[in-house]
Amino acid sequence: MSIVADQVRRIDAQIDRILLNPLVDSEDKFAVDELDDAETEGGTRSTVTADLLSPRINDLLRIVKKLSSTSTAVLPAAHIRDLLHDSRLATADEQHALEAKGQYESEVEWLLVSKATTQIYGLILNTLLDDIIPLSHDIWYWDQILGSYTYSSLYAVQTSPVRWLIWAKDIYHESSVRSTFSRRTSLFSRTPQLRTDSLSQRWSRFYGIVRETVMERSLKDVQHKMFSTVSLCRSDARRKQSQLKKLREMTASGLGVLIDEGLSFGMDEYKSESHDHGMEWKGVVERSVALMDMVLRDVATLDRGVSEFEDKVFAGVEQDPDLSIHAEDMVSKPAVMARRLLFLLEKRIPTHTATMRQVVQANGQPSRLIRYWLPAGLVLISSSTILRILVNRKADIVNWIRDFGVTARDFWFNWVVEPVRKVIGTIRHDSQSEIAIMSRDSLKADRESLERMVVDFAVDKPSLAGASAPLTETQIADIRSKVKEGDVTPVLKAFEQDLRQPFVGAVRGDLVRSLLIQVQKTKVDLEIAISGIDALLKSQELVFGFVGLTPGLFVSVAVLSYLRGMLLSNRRGIRRQGERVGRCVRTLRNIDRIFTEATPSQNNLLSYKDHGLLVTEVHILRNLVRDGRLMPREIESEFLEDLDDLANVKGIQIQQRALERIRWAYARWLQAH
């Protein structure tokens, strides 16, 4: 629900309390009179019953019910117009208006007119808000143009065809005037030769007129010689921005006037007493209709200032001929008011909308055709070349697409599916998925071979093993146990002895044999080291599996997140929510600037213009929070209550305290990240 809807509902409730309570009270009064006066009992009851059962009153009450704000606070203009036509108030002639009416008919007619006025009041407020909100974007566009010389040059290039077209039209118009004047002069001359001249002579004469016009035009346009094209474009942009700012101030002033002065019955929202108002509420309705008419008529006129506009509006309301103070006939007032409301719906609002559209089109940012004609023209000119390149490289493009598909498929299976399969196998202790850098039984075979080599060598050379006789089984077992621990002392002793005389040891001794055994020993030591590394890898096999899976999963998740953001708008929604929070912060900044630059009145209240700007910013902030769902439901209701305190005219200090309360109380949800 917007701020306009709240305003309409509040006024609608006030009208109900003002108009419906007197009707009920009068009915009770007639019931009391019925008990007191027996002679008039039948006449009174018959009159009341006839009024209540009148088809005319039933039709009017049905229309009043449709005009009341229920689910839809502000009805469309076409619906309000149809309901006013259905009431037949605007088509009633004076003779019918002067006829005797029933007891309730006149009051019900005023009730209907008041309800229709409330709906049109909300419709006009929405119209002014819709007019003023887009102006900020256009003003910001001209700020960009004026804030950068590059943007100013780009704007000059963008608008160059328009300037050339305007210049050509002026030249053509002046040349046509000159040609017509020359033709008429020759008709009254003594030697008319125009009819006998050839086509080439006529064309050369017209070309001379155009050239003379261009030369005179160039001499007159001294401004183009004194300033560059970019400077002239910046001056034009500055003029348009000034017009838009003035239009925003005028619209804000009209909005503030309507909110502060329109349909203001002077009632407290929480009080139900309405007996003291008397006939004042009818004058309030009449003045409000005249006020809406004057505001819509002059709000788009930029040849006067804000103060002059406000003075003219209030002067026009005081001098309005349809007010009751200027007309004695109060019976036909509902018909007059209905006709004026129809005039507002059918004439004044469409005329205002068209005028605002013309002013914005003349001073707002250029159209998309003007802004993008240069890149569009380049694309159009190079379209044939691009098409030719695409046709000539069709096979290459198809191959690129196919290779991209194959690469994506191989990446998926080789870097995602296969690592996942290996990780699952590791978790299940699958033998085929184990990490190994050596054969499973290689170390056992080499160690047994080394044992046999050392034992055979010790048996052949028992002296080297520390025995004088052949080795026993116990000694051989002891040698085997030492070999398992890496002790090959008999071989090393033989190697040391033969190394003293290497050539003799190589030919006659055991140098070669001991050397080969040591090679086998080195091989076993290397395999033992490798087996340790292999055991370490197997203990961390799951970690390495996830390490191999991480790059594929990272790339896959990134691509899927991007595609999901493009297709399902999840990421776009998060980004849009962040943008809404940023706009909320900027709106609060604009509200603070309004209070800073405002000039309070003698009653310590905001002026009409400042109040209109404040209501506009509050309306924007309210829609951002509601549409973006930035807050929980219960917090949002409290936030809307504080916004009402901020928008209502209760004094600048009270409104500023409401702004500070909004800042610290809702900083958690209105903080840009």
Secondary structure as GFF3:
##gff-version 3
##sequence-region A 1 673
A	DSSP	alpha_helix	3	36	.	.	.	ID=ss1
A	DSSP	alpha_helix	41	52	.	.	.	ID=ss2
A	DSSP	alpha_helix	55	67	.	.	.	ID=ss3
A	DSSP	alpha_helix	77	87	.	.	.	ID=ss4
A	DSSP	alpha_helix	94	98	.	.	.	ID=ss5
A	DSSP	alpha_helix	105	147	.	.	.	ID=ss6
A	DSSP	alpha_helix	149	158	.	.	.	ID=ss7
A	DSSP	alpha_helix	160	187	.	.	.	ID=ss8
A	DSSP	alpha_helix	199	220	.	.	.	ID=ss9
A	DSSP	alpha_helix	222	226	.	.	.	ID=ss10
A	DSSP	alpha_helix	229	261	.	.	.	ID=ss11
A	DSSP	alpha_helix	280	298	.	.	.	ID=ss12
A	DSSP	alpha_helix	306	318	.	.	.	ID=ss13
A	DSSP	three_ten_helix	324	326	.	.	.	ID=ss14
A	DSSP	alpha_helix	333	343	.	.	.	ID=ss15
A	DSSP	pi_helix	344	348	.	.	.	ID=ss16
A	DSSP	alpha_helix	349	363	.	.	.	ID=ss17
A	DSSP	alpha_helix	368	371	.	.	.	ID=ss18
A	DSSP	alpha_helix	373	381	.	.	.	ID=ss19
A	DSSP	alpha_helix	383	392	.	.	.	ID=ss20
A	DSSP	alpha_helix	394	412	.	.	.	ID=ss21
A	DSSP	pi_helix	413	417	.	.	.	ID=ss22
A	DSSP	alpha_helix	418	427	.	.	.	ID=ss23
A	DSSP	three_ten_helix	431	433	.	.	.	ID=ss24
A	DSSP	alpha_helix	442	460	.	.	.	ID=ss25
A	DSSP	three_ten_helix	462	465	.	.	.	ID=ss26
A	DSSP	alpha_helix	473	484	.	.	.	ID=ss27
A	DSSP	alpha_helix	489	500	.	.	.	ID=ss28
A	DSSP	alpha_helix	502	507	.	.	.	ID=ss29
A	DSSP	alpha_helix	511	539	.	.	.	ID=ss30
A	DSSP	alpha_helix	541	567	.	.	.	ID=ss31
A	DSSP	alpha_helix	570	597	.	.	.	ID=ss32
A	DSSP	alpha_helix	608	628	.	.	.	ID=ss33
A	DSSP	alpha_helix	633	647	.	.	.	ID=ss34
A	DSSP	alpha_helix	652	665	.	.	.	ID=ss35
###
